[in-house]
Amino acid sequence: MMMTQIESAENPLDNVEAAFHLLRNGRDDWATLDCVQPPIDAMLEQNLASCLQCLLFIDSDETYTGQEAPSDDIIRLSKILTVQSLFLPWVQSYIEHTGNSCDFAVFLSKTFYPGALEQIRILTHVLLKMSDLMHRVSVVERHTAAAAIGTNRSSKTSSILGCKLILSCVQDVIATVTRDLPSSMYLAMPEYATLWSAEFRHALNGKEWDSAHRACFKNPIKERKMNNYRRLVLGMVDAGALGDLLRLCLTIVEGGSTDTDGDTGNNIDLYEFAAETLAGVAYEQALGDGRYEEGAPDSSSVAKPTNYAGCLYALHASRGDWRRASQAMDAYGLTSHAAWKASGQATSSDSDVLSSSMGGNRFMDDLSLSALGSDHAIHLVDKAHQFIVSGELAPHPFPALTDGGQSLPQQIGKKTTKRGREGAILSSTTGLESSGESGTANDEDQKSEMRSRVDRLLTAPALTRRASRNLVLRTLQMDGLSSNSINTILHASDRDIIDSLARLGYYAQAISVAKVMQAKRGDGNPNGLDLLFDSVRYILCKHVAPSAVRCLRPTPCNLSEEDRSTIDSSRPNILQLHYATVKNLSHVPAMAIGEHWRSSVVTKDLMCGKLSMELLRQYTVAYSSCLNTLALDVAAALLDLDCSRAKLPIWLTEILMGQNRPDNHGLFGNRSSGKDIDSSTVADPAGLARVYIKRGLYVEACDVMSFTLSRQGLNAVSSRLPEKGNIDYVPYQTIDMIWNIIDAAASRMKPEDRKCALDARTRMENALNRHFESTRISEEGLQSARALVPA
């Protein structure tokens, strides 16, 4: 059969549009087959193909008999839904009225006005051309798939090249449709949306992001458009093209095309859409990939999955929206905790889940990363807006908050709400404002939700405290000597964490937890207890001081059984002590030299002891003040650890004796100007004397009294005025107590000890007499001193 090309009229598009309106016959639902009764069968399709062939057979030299079998291209044309919806009603009418007594072209010429048949033939030729181009696309798809399987090149490269080839073919079909058919027709054609979907699919597979974005934008079906946008976001992220995605998300596009097709939907904010897409898939990934299961593959041995939560953070950061970036990292922590709760390890007993398990390591890494990222991002926000509501990343269901800020899985699909710009509660699923007419039940729900939001409010200091705590929890979990499980670490109290960290030698981390604990309480001291001082005292007296004394003993013959059981302990090690002390050290304490009799183990212990003692000095100086007794507690601990057989370090006695004070006023009392409190105001000679007396060190107690009483010279007492703050405090009761104790215990002492005690008491007595003499001189010169001082 020969078919010749129809010569186009002056305006072929007008002819095509006229033919389209004729065949549509006023039907608004012409693009569907609802008007075709009965449903299409093989016989009806064969009749349609025959009618189309009759319509296209226009060669005047041949006569169409109606007996010719339809060609393959005509059969393919008859299977197109648009062709069926336009021609089948007329084919059925043709069969009903003529019974195939004449050909279909004659029937149409009698039905419509003169010249209509030629317009219908032009439209049919355009549809035939579209059908042939669509067939070419399917052929290229089949051959490209076969070539990709048989080629020697990598399948990935071949697939990308094949997708680009098919993409060009699909674009040819779309260009033909939009050029040769009116917009009122092709916008309603189901094949038009299918072609854009095909272009999107092949552009996505070929990593032609601009073409894929254009295909999403041009698709006339809103559901397909939104689904393709979601696939585009995930496809670009999975392919590592996050930078291209950020570039595409810089503008807001209209829901419809920019051609004459009009607007088919609301505006689409690609930034918001990408954020919602990434948030939802990040939550699904956290709960569904089993990342914390014991048998989960290691990221170093398999391809690492896409970090959707990190991409969400990068998306917000690229727009400078740091508050939402902070919320994204907070949500990452919540989903990580939900995934851990859903894993098999979280449901196991504590003894079965060791802290060093692979899943536990990944979980603690994610928890720390989320806390640090959220804290970092919120500090880049204006101070007036440095807060987030934890778990609010609507419309995706996030776990409810329990266990002090941690999360538990929430029922999937539960409706969540968020607040609009005007303060009205917005539905995350509909985006419409609540009418407020749902009655008292709704009001109660809103009040309950508001209370929940207030409980989940996290300010910048709270996020900083959470980040600090999660970091030390990760340190504790990663230590091989930690016997605690993940679940035990997560639910441990601050005091338990401090004890575990200090026991393992993490002194700086333990003090940071103490600072977090104090910050949560505010400026006040509940029950008169300074939590920071109490924690530092515990760390220094129970861990740092014992480590220093144990390692520095040259001949540890007086060790208790508890000390002997831990003498070979590897904590704290030299690296830990270096980390804690190197910030304030100008040089590292030298190793012991010239002592060849020491073994390598003893030499290592000696180095640890020097570093521990230096660390003890730094912390004592840093945290001692006139408001606490830290220096005295450290002195008592050092004396008790060595059964009072070793003297206190010189630096500690200098602090307690006040030898670093800028003046000598006050004697046993401290003098501070106004609210100024520094290390020079922590001296307490009387308290040190009481510490010595309690442990039977009477000679040392007398020496403390003698030294302090002798500090004030006779040449300065005459110019001192009480109204200027020049008041000396002397603990006479303590001096009397020392005197009486030595007097009572002298008879039971050894001769040499009795002589030392009596000599020390005599020195104290002489110092006291000199003090009385200076007091008398001060009283006599008081009037003249006042007269010399101007009013």
C-alpha positions in Angstrom: 0.0 0.0 0.0 1.3 3.4 -1.0 0.6 6.5 1.2 1.7 9.9 0.0 2.6 12.9 2.2 -0.2 15.5 2.5 1.0 19.0 1.6 0.5 21.3 4.5 -1.9 24.2 4.3 -0.9 27.8 5.0 -1.5 27.3 8.7 -1.3 23.6 9.5 -1.8 24.1 13.2 -5.2 25.8 12.6 -6.2 22.7 10.5 -5.1 20.4 13.3 -6.9 22.3 15.9 -10.1 22.4 13.9 -9.9 18.7 13.3 -9.4 18.1 17.0 -12.5 20.1 17.9 -14.5 18.2 15.3 -13.5 14.8 16.6 -13.8 15.8 20.3 -17.4 16.8 19.5 -17.7 18.9 22.6 -16.6 16.2 25.0 -14.7 17.5 28.1 -13.6 14.0 29.0 -12.4 13.2 25.5 -9.0 12.0 26.7 -10.7 9.1 28.5 -12.5 6.0 27.1 -15.6 6.3 29.2 -17.7 7.1 26.2 -16.7 3.9 24.4 -19.3 1.2 24.9 -18.7 -1.7 25.2 -15.1 -1.8 26.3 -12.4 -2.1 23.6 -11.7 -5.6 22.3 -9.6 -7.0 19.6 -12.3 -6.6 17.0 -12.9 -3.0 17.8 -9.2 -2.3 17.6 -9.0 -4.0 14.2 -11.9 -1.9 12.9 -10.2 1.2 14.2 -6.9 0.3 12.4 -8.8 -0.3 9.2 -10.6 3.0 9.4 -7.3 4.8 10.0 -5.8 3.1 7.1 -8.7 4.1 4.9 -8.4 7.7 6.1 -4.7 7.8 5.4 -4.9 6.1 1.9 -5.2 9.1 -0.3 -3.2 8.1 -3.4 -5.5 8.8 -6.4 -3.7 6.2 -8.5 -4.8 3.4 -6.3 -8.2 2.3 -5.2 -8.8 1.4 -1.6 -10.9 -1.8 -1.5 -11.0 -2.2 2.3 -9.5 -5.7 2.1 -5.9 -4.6 2.7 -4.5 -5.6 6.1 -3.4 -2.6 8.3 0.3 -2.0 8.3 2.4 -2.2 11.4 2.6 1.6 11.8 -1.2 1.9 11.6 -1.6 -0.9 14.2 0.7 0.9 16.5 -1.2 4.2 15.9 -4.5 2.5 16.7 -3.2 1.4 20.1 -2.5 5.0 21.2 -5.0 6.1 23.9 -5.4 9.6 22.3 -6.2 8.1 18.9 -8.7 5.7 20.5 -10.4 8.4 22.5 -10.8 10.6 19.5 -11.7 8.1 16.7 -13.5 5.2 18.4 -16.8 7.0 19.0 -16.9 7.9 15.3 -15.8 4.4 14.3 -18.7 2.9 16.4 -21.1 5.4 14.9 -19.8 4.5 11.4 -20.3 0.7 12.0 -23.8 1.3 13.5 -25.1 3.5 10.7 -23.4 2.1 7.6 -22.5 -1.4 8.5 -19.3 -1.1 6.6 -21.2 -0.4 3.3 -18.9 2.5 2.5 -15.4 3.4 3.6 -14.7 5.5 6.7 -13.5 8.6 4.7 -16.8 8.8 2.9 -18.7 8.6 6.1 -16.7 11.5 7.6 -17.0 13.6 4.5 -20.8 13.2 4.7 -20.9 13.9 8.5 -18.8 17.1 8.6 -18.6 20.2 6.5 -16.6 20.3 3.2 -12.9 20.4 3.8 -13.2 18.8 7.3 -11.9 15.4 5.9 -8.7 17.0 4.8 -8.2 18.6 8.3 -8.8 15.2 9.9 -6.3 13.6 7.6 -3.7 16.2 8.5 -4.3 15.5 12.2 -4.0 11.8 11.6 -0.7 12.2 9.9 0.6 14.2 12.8 -0.5 11.5 15.2 1.1 8.9 12.9 4.4 10.8 13.0 4.2 11.0 16.8 3.5 7.2 16.9 6.5 6.5 14.7 8.8 8.6 16.9 7.5 6.9 20.0 8.2 3.5 18.4 11.7 4.7 17.7 12.2 5.5 21.4 11.1 2.0 22.4 13.4 0.4 19.8 16.4 2.5 21.0 15.6 1.5 24.6 15.6 -2.2 23.7 18.8 -2.0 21.7 20.6 0.2 24.3 19.7 -2.3 27.0 21.1 -5.2 24.9 24.2 -3.3 24.0 24.9 -2.4 27.6 24.8 -6.1 28.5 27.1 -7.2 25.7 29.6 -4.3 25.7 33.1 -4.6 27.2 32.9 -1.2 28.8 31.7 -0.7 32.3 28.0 -1.1 32.6 27.7 2.2 34.4 29.3 4.2 31.6 27.3 2.4 29.0 24.1 3.0 30.9 24.8 6.7 31.1 25.6 7.0 27.4 22.5 4.9 26.5 20.3 7.1 28.6 21.6 10.2 26.9 20.8 8.7 23.5 17.3 7.7 24.5 16.8 11.2 26.1 17.5 12.9 22.8 14.9 10.6 21.1 12.3 11.4 23.7 13.0 15.1 23.3 12.4 14.8 19.6 8.9 13.3 20.3 8.1 16.1 22.7 9.3 18.8 20.3 7.1 17.3 17.5 4.0 17.2 19.8 4.4 20.7 21.0 5.1 22.0 17.5 2.4 20.2 15.5 -0.4 20.0 18.0 -2.4 22.7 19.7 -1.8 23.2 23.4 -5.5 22.6 24.2 -5.0 19.1 22.8 -1.6 18.0 23.9 -1.9 19.2 27.5 -4.8 16.8 27.9 -3.2 13.9 26.1 -2.1 11.1 28.5 0.9 10.5 26.2 2.2 14.0 26.8 2.6 13.5 30.5 4.1 10.0 29.8 6.7 11.5 27.5 7.8 14.0 30.2 8.0 11.2 32.7 10.1 9.2 30.2 12.4 12.2 29.7 12.7 12.6 33.4 13.5 8.9 33.9 16.2 8.8 31.3 17.6 12.2 32.3 17.8 11.1 35.9 19.6 7.8 34.9 21.9 9.8 32.6 22.7 12.4 35.3 21.4 15.2 33.1 20.1 17.2 36.0 18.9 20.3 34.2 16.9 18.1 31.7 15.4 16.1 34.6 14.5 19.3 36.4 12.9 20.6 33.2 10.9 17.4 32.8 9.6 17.7 36.4 8.6 21.3 35.8 6.8 20.6 32.5 4.8 17.6 33.6 1.1 18.6 33.5 0.0 16.0 36.1 0.5 17.4 39.6 1.0 14.0 41.2 3.6 12.9 38.8 5.3 16.3 39.1 5.7 16.0 42.8 6.7 12.4 42.7 9.4 13.2 40.1 10.7 16.1 42.1 11.1 13.7 45.1 12.9 11.2 42.9 15.1 14.0 41.5 16.1 15.2 45.0 17.0 11.7 46.1 18.6 10.8 42.8 20.9 13.8 42.9 21.9 13.2 46.5 22.5 9.5 45.9 24.7 10.4 42.8 26.8 12.8 44.9 25.4 15.9 43.0 24.5 17.8 46.1 26.1 21.0 44.8 23.8 20.8 41.7 20.8 20.3 43.9 21.7 23.4 46.0 22.0 25.3 42.8 18.5 24.2 41.7 17.0 25.0 45.1 17.8 28.7 44.8 14.6 29.7 43.1 10.8 29.2 43.5 9.2 27.8 40.4 5.5 27.8 39.4 3.6 24.6 39.5 2.7 24.8 35.8 4.8 25.4 32.7 5.9 28.8 31.4 4.4 28.1 28.0 0.8 28.6 26.9 -0.2 25.6 29.0 -1.2 27.8 31.9 -0.7 27.1 35.6 -1.7 23.7 36.8 -0.9 24.0 40.5 0.5 26.1 43.3 4.0 27.5 43.4 6.6 25.0 44.4 9.5 26.0 46.6 12.2 23.6 45.7 14.2 24.4 48.8 11.2 23.6 51.1 10.3 20.5 49.0 13.9 19.2 49.1 14.1 19.8 52.8 10.9 17.9 53.5 12.0 15.1 51.2 15.4 14.7 52.8 13.9 14.9 56.3 11.4 12.1 55.6 13.9 9.8 53.9 16.5 10.4 56.6 13.9 9.2 59.2 13.0 6.2 57.1 16.7 5.4 56.6 17.5 5.6 60.3 14.7 3.2 61.2 15.0 0.8 58.3 18.6 0.3 57.5 19.5 -1.6 60.7 22.7 0.4 61.0 23.1 -0.5 64.7 22.5 -4.2 64.5 25.4 -6.4 65.5 25.5 -8.0 62.0 25.4 -4.8 60.1 28.2 -4.5 57.5 31.1 -2.1 58.2 31.2 1.0 56.1 34.8 0.3 55.2 33.9 -3.0 53.5 30.8 -2.0 51.5 29.6 1.1 49.7 28.6 3.7 52.2 24.9 4.6 52.1 23.9 8.2 51.4 23.8 10.4 54.5 20.5 12.1 54.0 20.6 13.8 57.3 24.0 15.4 56.5 22.6 16.5 53.1 19.7 18.1 54.9 22.1 20.0 57.1 24.1 21.1 54.0 20.9 22.2 52.3 20.0 24.5 55.2 23.5 25.7 55.6 23.8 26.7 52.0 20.9 29.0 52.5 22.3 30.4 55.7 19.3 29.1 57.6 21.3 28.0 60.6 18.4 27.6 62.9 16.8 25.0 60.6 20.3 23.4 60.2 20.4 23.1 64.0 17.0 21.5 63.9 18.1 19.1 61.2 21.1 17.9 63.3 18.8 17.6 66.3 16.4 15.5 64.3 19.4 13.4 63.2 20.1 12.6 66.9 16.5 11.7 67.5 16.3 9.4 64.5 19.6 7.8 65.6 18.2 7.2 69.0 15.0 5.8 67.6 17.0 3.4 65.4 19.0 2.3 68.4 15.9 1.7 70.3 14.5 -0.4 67.5 17.7 -2.4 67.1 18.2 -5.8 68.7 21.1 -4.6 70.9 18.9 -2.0 72.7 16.4 -4.7 73.6 19.1 -7.0 74.9 20.2 -7.2 78.5 22.9 -4.8 79.6 25.4 -7.6 80.1 25.0 -8.7 76.5 25.6 -5.3 74.9 29.1 -4.2 75.5 30.0 -0.6 75.1 32.7 -1.4 72.5 30.3 -3.2 70.1 30.4 -2.0 66.5 26.8 -0.9 66.5 27.3 1.0 69.8 30.3 2.8 68.3 28.3 4.0 65.3 25.4 5.0 67.5 27.5 7.1 69.9 29.3 8.7 66.9 26.0 9.7 65.4 24.7 11.0 68.7 27.8 13.1 69.3 27.8 14.4 65.8 24.2 15.5 66.0 24.7 17.3 69.3 27.9 19.1 68.1 26.4 20.1 64.8 23.2 21.4 66.4 25.2 23.4 69.0 27.5 24.8 66.3 24.7 25.9 64.0 22.6 27.6 66.7 25.4 29.8 67.7 25.5 31.2 64.2 21.9 32.5 64.6 21.0 35.9 66.0 21.0 35.8 69.8 17.3 36.6 70.0 16.5 33.4 68.1 19.1 31.0 69.5 16.6 28.2 70.4 14.9 25.2 68.8 12.0 23.0 69.7 13.5 19.5 69.7 11.8 17.0 67.4 9.8 19.7 65.4 10.6 19.0 61.8 7.1 18.7 60.4 5.5 17.0 58.6 7.5 13.9 59.3 6.8 11.9 62.4 9.6 12.0 64.8 10.0 10.1 68.1 8.5 11.5 71.3 11.1 12.8 73.8 11.7 10.9 76.9 14.7 10.1 79.2 15.9 13.6 79.6 16.0 14.7 76.0 16.5 11.3 74.3 13.9 9.9 72.0 11.7 6.8 71.6 9.9 5.7 68.5 6.5 7.3 67.8 3.7 5.8 65.9 4.4 6.3 62.2 1.8 8.4 60.5 0.7 10.2 63.5 -0.4 13.7 62.6 2.0 16.4 63.7 1.5 20.1 63.8 3.6 23.2 63.3 3.1 26.9 63.8 2.6 29.4 61.0 4.0 32.9 60.8 0.9 34.4 62.5 1.0 31.9 65.4 -1.9 29.8 64.1 -1.4 26.1 64.4 -0.8 24.6 60.9 -1.6 21.1 59.9 1.5 19.4 58.6 -0.5 17.3 56.2 -2.9 19.9 54.7 -1.1 23.2 55.3 -4.5 24.8 56.2 -5.1 26.9 59.3 -7.2 25.3 62.0 -10.6 27.0 62.2 -10.7 26.9 66.0 -14.3 25.6 65.9 -13.7 22.0 66.9 -14.7 22.5 70.5 -13.2 22.0 73.9 -11.4 18.8 72.9 -9.3 20.7 70.4 -8.5 23.4 72.8 -7.3 20.9 75.4 -5.2 19.2 72.7 -3.6 22.5 71.8 -2.8 23.3 75.4 -1.3 19.9 75.8 0.7 20.3 72.7 1.9 23.7 73.9 3.1 22.2 77.2 4.9 19.5 75.2 6.6 22.2 73.1 7.7 24.1 76.1 9.2 21.0 77.6 11.1 20.4 74.3 12.5 23.9 74.1 16.3 23.9 73.8 18.2 27.2 74.1 21.8 27.7 73.0 23.2 26.9 76.6 21.1 23.8 76.7 22.5 22.6 73.4 26.0 23.4 74.5 25.5 21.3 77.6 24.1 18.4 75.6 27.0 18.5 73.2 29.5 18.4 76.1 27.7 15.5 77.7 27.4 13.5 74.5 31.1 14.0 73.9 32.2 12.6 77.2 29.7 9.8 76.9 31.3 8.9 73.6 34.7 9.0 75.3 33.5 6.7 78.0 31.9 4.3 75.6 34.9 4.0 73.3 37.3 3.1 76.2 38.1 -0.6 76.1 38.3 -0.8 79.9 34.8 0.6 80.4 32.5 -2.2 81.7 29.3 -0.2 81.2 26.9 -1.0 78.4 25.5 1.5 76.0 22.1 1.5 77.8 23.8 1.9 81.1 25.8 4.9 79.9 22.8 6.6 78.3 20.8 6.4 81.5 23.6 7.0 84.0 23.4 10.0 86.3 25.9 12.8 86.2 27.6 11.6 89.3 28.0 8.1 88.0 29.5 9.4 84.7 31.9 11.6 86.7 33.0 8.6 88.8 33.4 6.4 85.7 35.4 9.0 83.8 37.7 9.8 86.8 38.3 6.1 87.4 39.5 5.7 83.8 41.7 8.7 84.0 39.6 11.2 82.0 39.8 14.0 84.6 39.2 16.9 82.2 36.1 15.2 80.8 34.9 14.5 84.3 35.2 18.1 85.3 33.4 19.2 82.1 30.4 17.0 83.2 30.6 18.7 86.6 30.4 22.1 84.9 27.4 20.9 82.9 25.7 19.7 86.1 26.4 23.0 87.8 25.1 25.0 84.7 21.8 23.1 84.8 21.3 24.2 88.4 22.0 27.9 87.6 23.7 30.3 89.9 22.2 29.0 93.1 23.5 26.2 95.3 20.7 23.9 96.3 21.0 22.9 100.0 24.0 25.1 100.2 26.1 22.7 98.1 28.3 23.9 95.3 28.0 21.0 92.8 31.1 22.0 90.9 33.2 22.2 94.0 31.8 19.0 95.4 32.6 17.2 92.1 36.1 18.6 91.7 36.9 17.7 95.3 35.7 14.1 94.7 37.8 13.9 91.5 41.0 15.2 93.1 40.7 13.5 96.5 39.5 10.1 95.3 41.3 9.7 92.0 44.0 12.3 91.1 45.7 12.4 94.6 45.7 8.6 95.0 47.3 8.2 91.6 50.0 10.7 92.3 50.8 9.2 95.8 50.8 5.6 94.5 53.1 6.3 91.5 55.6 8.5 93.5 56.3 6.1 96.4 59.9 4.9 96.0 59.3 2.0 98.3 55.5 1.4 98.7 55.7 -0.8 101.8 52.7 0.7 103.5 50.1 -0.1 100.8 46.7 -1.2 101.7 45.2 -4.3 100.1 43.0 -2.1 97.9 46.1 -0.2 96.8 48.0 -3.4 96.0 45.1 -4.6 93.8 45.4 -1.5 91.6 49.2 -0.9 91.7 49.6 -2.2 88.2 46.6 -0.4 86.8 47.2 1.3 83.4 45.0 4.3 84.3 45.7 7.1 84.1 48.3 6.7 81.5 50.9 9.2 80.3 48.9 10.3 77.3 45.8 11.1 79.4 47.9 13.1 81.9 49.7 15.0 79.1 46.3 15.9 77.6 45.1 17.2 80.9 48.3 19.1 81.9 50.0 20.3 78.7 47.8 23.4 78.3 49.3 25.0 81.3 52.8 23.5 81.2 55.7 25.3 79.7 57.7 22.1 79.8 57.1 18.4 80.4 58.4 17.0 83.7 61.7 15.2 83.0 62.0 11.5 83.4 64.0 10.2 86.4 67.7 9.9 85.4 70.6 8.5 87.4 68.4 6.0 89.2 69.6 2.9 87.3 68.2 0.6 90.0 64.6 1.5 88.9 62.9 -0.8 86.5 61.1 0.5 83.4 57.8 0.0 85.1 58.8 2.0 88.1 60.3 4.7 85.9 57.0 4.9 84.0 55.1 5.1 87.2 57.4 7.9 88.4 56.6 9.9 85.3 52.9 9.3 85.8 53.2 10.4 89.4 55.0 13.7 88.4 52.3 14.5 85.9 49.5 13.5 88.3 51.0 15.8 91.0 51.3 18.7 88.5 47.7 18.1 87.4 46.6 18.1 91.1 48.4 21.4 91.6 46.8 23.0 88.5 43.2 21.9 89.5 43.7 22.9 93.1 44.9 26.4 92.2 42.2 26.8 89.5 39.2 25.8 91.7 40.2 26.9 95.2 38.7 30.1 96.6 37.7 31.6 99.9 34.2 30.2 99.4 35.3 26.5 99.5 37.8 24.3 101.3 39.3 22.5 98.3 42.9 23.1 99.2 42.3 21.8 102.8 40.5 18.7 101.5 43.4 18.0 99.1 45.9 18.4 102.0 43.9 16.0 104.2 43.6 13.5 101.4 47.4 13.5 100.7 48.1 13.0 104.4 45.6 10.2 104.8 46.9 8.4 101.7 50.4 8.1 103.1 49.4 7.5 106.7 50.8 11.0 107.5 54.3 9.7 106.8 55.1 12.2 104.0 55.0 15.9 104.1 52.7 18.0 102.0 53.9 19.4 98.7 55.5 22.8 99.0 53.1 24.4 96.6 50.2 23.2 98.7 51.6 24.5 102.0 52.4 27.9 100.3 48.7 28.2 99.2 47.4 27.3 102.6 49.9 29.4 104.5 49.2 32.5 102.3 52.8 33.0 101.3 51.7 34.3 97.9 49.5 37.0 99.4 50.5 40.6 98.3 50.4 41.8 101.9 50.8 40.5 105.4 47.6 41.9 106.9 45.2 39.6 108.6 47.6 37.0 109.9 45.3 33.9 110.1 42.4 35.7 108.3 42.0 36.6 104.6 41.6 40.1 103.4 39.8 40.6 100.1 38.9 44.0 98.5 35.1 44.1 97.8 34.1 41.2 95.6 37.6 40.4 94.3 38.3 36.7 94.9 41.6 35.2 93.6 44.0 32.5 94.5 45.7 34.7 97.1 42.5 34.7 99.3 42.4 30.9 99.8 45.0 30.8 102.6 43.8 29.2 105.8 46.7 28.6 108.3 44.3 27.8 111.1 42.5 25.2 109.0 45.8 23.6 108.1 46.8 23.5 111.7 43.5 21.7 112.6 44.2 19.2 109.8 47.6 18.5 111.3 46.2 18.2 114.9 43.5 15.8 113.8 46.2 13.4 112.4 48.6 13.8 115.4 51.1 16.0 113.6 51.6 18.4 116.5 55.0 19.7 115.5 53.8 20.7 112.1 50.7 22.4 113.7 53.0 24.4 116.0 55.2 25.4 113.1 52.2 26.7 111.2 51.2 28.9 114.2 54.8 30.1 114.7 55.3 31.0 111.1 52.0 32.9 110.8 52.5 34.8 114.0 56.0 35.9 113.0 55.0 37.2 109.6 54.0 40.6 110.9 57.1 42.8 111.8 57.2 45.3 114.6 58.1 48.2 112.2 54.7 48.2 110.5 52.2 47.8 113.3 52.1 51.5 114.4 50.6 52.7 111.1 47.8 50.2 111.0 44.2 51.3 111.5 41.2 49.0 112.2 38.9 51.3 110.2 41.1 50.7 107.1 40.7 47.0 107.4 44.0 46.4 109.3 42.6 43.7 111.7 44.5 40.7 112.7 42.8 37.4 113.5 44.5 34.9 115.8 42.8 31.5 116.7 43.7 31.5 120.4 41.5 28.5 121.0 43.4 26.5 118.5 46.7 27.6 120.1 45.4 26.6 123.5 44.3 23.3 122.2 47.7 22.5 120.8 49.4 23.5 124.0 47.2 21.3 126.1 47.4 18.3 123.8 51.2 18.4 123.8 51.3 18.8 127.5 49.0 15.8 128.0 50.7 13.6 125.4 54.3 14.4 126.2 54.6 11.8 128.9 53.6 9.0 126.5 55.9 10.1 123.6 59.3 8.7 122.9 62.2 10.9 124.2 63.2 12.2 120.8 59.5 12.9 119.8 58.9 14.6 123.1 61.9 16.9 122.6 60.7 17.9 119.1 57.2 18.6 120.3 58.3 20.7 123.3 60.7 22.6 121.1 58.0 23.4 118.6 55.7 24.5 121.4 58.4 26.8 122.7 58.8 28.4 119.3 55.1 28.9 119.1 55.2 30.5 122.6 57.9 32.9 121.6 56.1 33.9 118.4 52.9 34.5 120.4 54.9 36.8 122.9 56.2 38.8 120.0 52.7 39.1 118.6 51.5 40.4 122.0 54.3 43.0 122.0 53.4 44.2 118.5 49.8 44.5 119.6 50.8 46.7 122.5 52.9 48.9 120.3 50.0 49.2 117.9 47.6 50.3 120.6 50.0 53.0 121.9 50.5 54.4 118.4 46.9 54.3 117.4 46.1 57.9 118.3 49.2 59.3 116.5 48.5 57.1 113.5 44.9 58.5 113.3 46.2 62.0 113.6 48.6 61.5 110.7 45.9 60.1 108.4 44.0 62.9 106.7 40.3 62.9 107.0 
